[in-house]
Amino acid sequence: MNWRQRIGAFIGGFDAGQHHRRLRGFHATRAHVNALISASGPDITARARWLVRNNGYAMNAVESWAANTVGDGIKPISKLADGARKEELQRLWLAWTDEADAEGLTDFYGLQRRAAREVFIAGEVFFRIRLRRAEDGLSVPVQVQMLPSEMLPLQKSGSARSGNPIRQGIEFDRVGRRVAYHFLRRHPGDPTDPGLVGELVRVPASEIIHVMDPVEGGQLRGVSKLAPAIVKLFLLDQYDDAELDRKKVAAMYAMFVTSPAPENPLAPLEDDEMLAGFEISPGQIVRLDPGEDVTVGQPADSGATYEPFQYRTLLQISAALGIPYPYLANDMVKGNFSNSRLALIEFRRRVSAWQHSVMVYQLCRPVFERWLDLAVLSKALVLPGYEVERPRMLAADWLPTKWDWVDPLKDANAEIAQIEAGLKSRTQAIAERGYDVEQVDREIAAERDRERALGLDFRRPGSPAQGVQAVTSEEENAGTEDTKTDNRPTTSPEEG
């Protein structure tokens, strides 16, 4: 026992820092998270991918996370003051999103969903900005290529030719800035790729977007969100398989025939003498030889503890993954309305924080900045003064997919009450639903004009919008009547 332990044992203090009998087997490492990831990261990622491919709960958790964090996509709304240029920018961005994927498998919002899945499974994902030629026919000559975490080897550490340090595949300059990434040319687990095994290529950091959720100071690489639940998911899967196999054996109605000892026990039985069991049909009468007895197999049942044990274990897995239990297990029976609503509120707060601190900050903004730079340089978009006012023209609001209301009528009435009380603006309310207020207002105005032209009105009687129009019409009529009947003498401006 060293002097710190002796002092701790003498003065007491934090029980968690003592070394008494109850904590004798608790040996916590003091290694930094980078050392732990370097040693265990590849195994954790491989096991996480295996579980997602083979375990229903793990697969459901990943899909739930991607659906809630990205959904239909986190979309930008430019803050350009010029309405015409803003609309032109938005149209060009929408056209480019279909061309964004360098592999041509999805659009930019599909890449967001794949990024959310990869960060959940592997803890990180990389995107490479690929510049294209004008003759490639893209609306803006740039695409994005997704690279899985295994492409950047954790064991790659040392010094570059320039003397810069390389840590876990990332090259830094002398002041700690990332200057390059040393990627493998082919995936280390894909023998179908004809590239050279183990060959590395240095890619400038300006071309790479590294998406990860850092949880500790100085962390370089990501770790799977499945890591705290991998052991329980794997053991629970084995337990479920054993229970299923036991029920399968019980349902087979196995019977065993006991016969008297044969005359020559060492002699092998003929094929027709070897009995695997009886096939029983309804109403069948079976005759046995003298001395034979039949015993029916009765495997033990799973008992009344199976369901509570499953539920409690899945709750622990749910807490470890940060996914609500109904989303993890697709079990909507155990929770009532109030409990489900509280769980959704907490989950949505976590998701919202992750959306803006990880997905928007690390992926969406860098891609949008590079896209707008190349859109102006290629003259696909004309923005006078862009070089001088670039930061202002890059400003945009990133709007996630709107949340579905648990009780639409109550939630809508509450939101209307907040707007009428001045606690929330229409702009904020519409943005929270994933739409641009200016576009919504233009669509509403166009619909009102079309309804008036056709003599239609689909608004709810007594709604605020209908009331405003009715008052306006009455005021206009009253003003017209006053103009017709007012015989008071007019006063010239000179007379005051």
N, C-alpha and C positions, 0 to 999 in steps of 0.2 A: 504494500500500500504506500503510494507516494505522499508527499507532504500536503498536496491539495486535498486528497481523499481524507487524510487524517484531520485536517482542519474542518472539512465539511462534516465529518462524523462528529466532531467535537461541538461545533456551534449549531448543528441542525440546519435550519433554513429550508430550502426547497427540497421537498421529498423526492422530486424527480431527479435531483442531482446526487442522491445518496447511493451507496453501494451495498445496501443491506441484502438480506436473503431474498426478498421478493424481486429484486432487480438484478440478481446475480447473473442471470443468463441474458440480460439485455445489453448487448454489445453494439452500440451505435457507432457507425463510421464517422470520422471527421474529415473525410475526403471531400473535395469540392465537387459540385455537380458535374463539371466537365470531365473529371477523372472517372466518375461513376458512369456517365454516358459513354465514354470511350471504351470502358471495360464491358458494359452490359448492353449498350444501345443496339447492336446488331441482333442479339438474341431477343430482346424485348420487341423490336420491330417485327422480326420473323414470327414470333408467337402471336403478336397482335394480328398480323395478316392471316395467320392460320385460323384464329378464332373467328375473324370476320367471314372467312370463307366457309367455315364448318359449324359455327355456333349461331343459332337463331337469335339469341339475346344480343350477342355482340353485333351481329349484322343489323338488327333492328335499332340498336343504339346509334350506330354510325349513320344510318339513313335518317333517323329522327333528328340528329344533330345537323346534318347537312340541309334538311328540309326547313328547319327552324332558323338557322343562321343565314342561309342564302335564299332559299325558296325559289322564286322566279328571277331573282337577281337583285343585287344592290346597285341602283342606277343613279347616274349623275344628273343634276339639274344645274346648268350653268347659271352664273350670276351676272352675265353680261347685261349692261343696262340697255343696250340697243336691242329692241325686241326682234327686229328682222334678222340681225346677225345671230342672235341667240337661237332663233328657230332654225336657221341654216346650220348652225353648229350641231344642234340636237339631231337634225335629220342625217347629217354626215356621220355622227357617232353611231346612230342606230344602224346605218348601212354597214359600217365597219365591224360592228359586233358580230355579224355573220361571217366575217372573214378573219376574225382574230386568231383562231386556233391554227397553229402551224401544221397540225396533223389533219385538219379538216374534219374532225369528228364532232365538234359541237361549236357553240358560239361563245362569246366572252363570259356570259352569265353561266354557261355550262362549265367553263373553266373555273369560275368561282366555286361552284358546287364541288367540283373535283378537288379543289384546294381545301375546302372545308373537310372533306372526307380524309384527305391525306394528312392534314394536321391532326385530326382526331386519331388516326391509326398510327402514323409514324412520328407524329410530333412536329413535322416540318415538311415543306415542299419548296422546290425551286422553279422559277420561271426565267427563261432566257428571252430577251428581246431580240428578235431576228429582223434586221432591215432587209427590204426587198427592192428589186429593180422596178423602174417605172413600167417596163414592158410586161410585168407580171399581172397587170390589169386590176390591181387592188384600189379601192377608193382612197386609202392612205397606205403608203408603202411600208408597212410594218406588221409583224405578226408576233404571237407569243407562243413559246414552246414550253410545255410542262416537263420537268425532270424530277423523278422520285428521289427520296433522300439517299437511297443506296448508291446513287451515282456519284455522290461526294464522299469518299472514304474517310471514316472516322480515324483510321490509323495513319493518315497522311499528316505527319508533323515533322518539323525540321526547319531548314533554312532554304530560301530560294536563291537563285544565282545572284540576284541583286543584294543578297544579305538580309532581305525581309524575313521575319519569322512566319512559318506556316503552322497553324494550329488546327487540327481536325479538318484538314482540307481547305482552310481559309487562310489566305495570305494577307498580312497586315503590314502597314508601313511603320516607320519609327515612332509615330505618335498614336498608334493604335487604330488607325482607320483601315477599313477593308478595301484592298486594292485589287484582289483577284480571287478566283475560286479554281481549284485544281480538280476537275471532273474526270471521271472515267469515260472513255469513248463509247463503251457499251455497258449495259447492265451486268453486274457480276453474276447474276443468277439466270441469265437468258442465253443459253447456248445456240439459239436460232439466229442470233445476231452475228454476222460474219466479221465484225470488228475484232481487233487484236485484244486479247484478254489482258487486263491490267494496264493498258496504255492510257496515260493521262494527258489532258489538254488544259492549258491555262486560259481561263476566260476572264477578261476584265470585269471588275465589280460593277462598272457602269452598265453592263449588259445583263446582270443577274438581279433578280428579285427573290429574296429569301423570306419566306413566310413561316413564322413560328410564333409560339406563345411563350415568351420567356417568363419563368416563374422565380428565378433566383438571379442575384446580381452577378454580372460577368459571364452569364451562360452563353455559350457559343452555338450549340446545336439543340434541337428540340427533342423531347421525349414523349412517347405515346401517352395519350389521355387514358388508354386502356391499362396502363402499367399497374395502378393500384388494384385492379380487378382481375388481372390475368389469372392468378392462382385460383381464386374462387370460381371464376367462370369455367376453367378447365376441370376442376374437381367436381363442380356441380354437374357438368356435362357427363362426366364418368358415372356419377351417382345416378343420374337420370337413365343412362343406358343400362346400368345394372338393374334398376327397378323395372324398366321396360322388358328386359330379357326375362326377369323372374315372372312377370305377368304372362309373358308369352309361353313359358314352360307350363305355368299353371293352367293356361287355356288349352293345352294340348291333351289333357286328360290321359296322362301316361299311366300304364299298368305294368306291373312286374309279376311274372309267374315264378313261383317257387316249386321246384320238383325235388323228389327224393334223390339221394346221392346215386349217381350212375355206377354201373358195375365196374367200369374201368375209367376212373376220373382223368387219367393222363392221355387217353386216346382222343384225338381231335374229332369234333362233331362234323357230321356231314352238312352240306349246305341246306338240305331240306329240314335238318334237325335244329338249325339255329333260328330262334324266334326273336324278332325285334319287338314284339308286342302284338296285341290284338287290335284289329280294326273293328270298332263297334258300330253297328247300325241300329236304328230305332226298332225295338221289339225283338231283337235278336236273342236267341237262347244259345249259350256257349256251354259245351260239355268239356270237362277237364278229365284228364287221366287220374286214376286213383293216386292219392297222395299229393296232387298238385294243389297249390293255393294261389290266389290272385290278390295283390295289394295295389291300391290306387295311390299314386303319388299326390301328396298334399303340400306343395311349397308354401312357405310362410307368406302372409299377405303384407303389404307395405304398411298397414296400420293407420291409425288416426293421426300420427305425427308427421306424415309425409307432407300434407298441405301446409301446416304452420311452419315446418322447417323450410320448405321451398320459399314461402312468402318472406320469412325473415332473412334468408340468404339473398334473395333478390333485392330486398330493401338495402342491404349492405352494398351490393353491387351498384344499385341505383345511386346511392350516396357517393360511391367512389368515382363513378362516371359523370356525376352532375346531371343525370338525365332523370326526370320524374318517373316514378314506378309505372304509371299507366303507359308512358311512352316506351319504356324498356320492355315490359311484358305484354303490352296490348291487353291489359286487364283493366276494364273500366267499371268493374262490379264493386270493388272494395272501397272506392272513394265516393263520398257524397259531393254535392254541388259546391259547398263552401270549401271543403278540403281541396278539391280539384282546382278551384279558383285560386286559392292561396299558393298552391304548388305552381300553377301557371305564372302567377305574378313573379314569384321568386326566380323561376326558370327564365322568364323573359328579361328580367334585369341582368342576369348573367349573360344571356345571349346578346343583348344590346351592347353591353360593355365589350364583349369580344368582337362584335361586328365593327365597332368604330376604332378600337385600339389595335386590332390585328388586321382584319380583312380590308377595311377602308384605308388605314394608314400605311400598311405594308404592301398591298397589292393594287387596290383601285386607284389611289392617287398617283403612284409612279407610272402606271400604265397610261392613265389619262394625260399626264404631263408629257410623256414621250410621244403619245399619239398626237396631241395638239401641236407640239413642236414640229413634227414631220408633216402634219396637215398644212401648216403655214408655209414650211419650206418647200413642199411640193406644189404649192399654190392650189391645193384642193379646197382651201378655205382662206378667204381674204380678211385679215384683221389689221387695219391700219394702226401703226404704233405698237405692234405686238412686242418688239424688242425692248421698248422702253417700259411698257406697262404689263409685262408678262405675268408677274405675280397676281395682279388684279384680274387679268383675263383667264387665269387658270382656276380662279375661285369657283367652287361648285359645291352644292349640297348633295350628299350621297344618301339616297332614300332606300331603305330596305323594304322588302315585301311587307305589306300591312299585316297586322295580327288579326286573325279571325276572332270576333267577339264571342264570349261564352254565352251571354244573354243579349242578343242583338238589340232588342227593344229597350231594355234598361240602360245598356251602355250608350246607345244613340241618344236617348233622352238626357242622360247625364252630360254627354258632350255638348248637346245643344244648350243645356242650362249653363254650362261653363262659358260658352261663347256669349250668350246673352248677358251674363253677369260680368263680362269683361275679364274673366280669369284666363281666357285662352282666345287666340285669334283664329279666324278661319284658315289663314295661311298655315299656322301650326297644326291645326286639326287635319287639314288635307295632306300636309307633308307626312304626318304620322301614318297615314294610310297609303303612303308610297306614291303620291301623285304631285304634280306641279300645279300650284294654285292658278298661275296665269293660263295654263292650258285648260284647266277645268273651267275657269271663268269664260274663256273663249268658246268652249263647247256648250256651256249653258246659254250664253248669249245667242249662239247660232240656233240652238233648239227653240228658244223663246221666239226668235224671229220667224222660224219655220212654222211654229204653232199658231202665231198670230196670222200669218198668211193663209193658213189652212183652216182657221177658226177652231183650233184645238186647244185644250188646256188639260194636261195630265197631272197637275199638281194637286196635292191633298187640300180639300177645302179648309180654309182657315190657317193655312201654313203661312209663315212669315213672308216668303217670297210672293205669294199670291196677295197677301194683304198690302204689301208695298206697292204692287202694281195697281191694285184697286184704288188705293188712296191717290196715287199719282194720276190715274184717269179721272177721278172725281175732281181733283184740283184743276186739271187741265180744262174740264168741262165748265167748272165754276168760273175759271178765269175767262173763258170765252163768253159766258153769259154776262159777266161783269163788264166786259168790254163793249158788249152790245147795248147794255142798259144804262151805263154810267154816263149821265149828262152833265157831270161837273165840268166847270171850265178848266182847261189845261193851263199850266203855268210854264212859261218859257224859262230856259236856264238863266237868262239875264235877270229875271224877276225873282230868282231864288226859290 
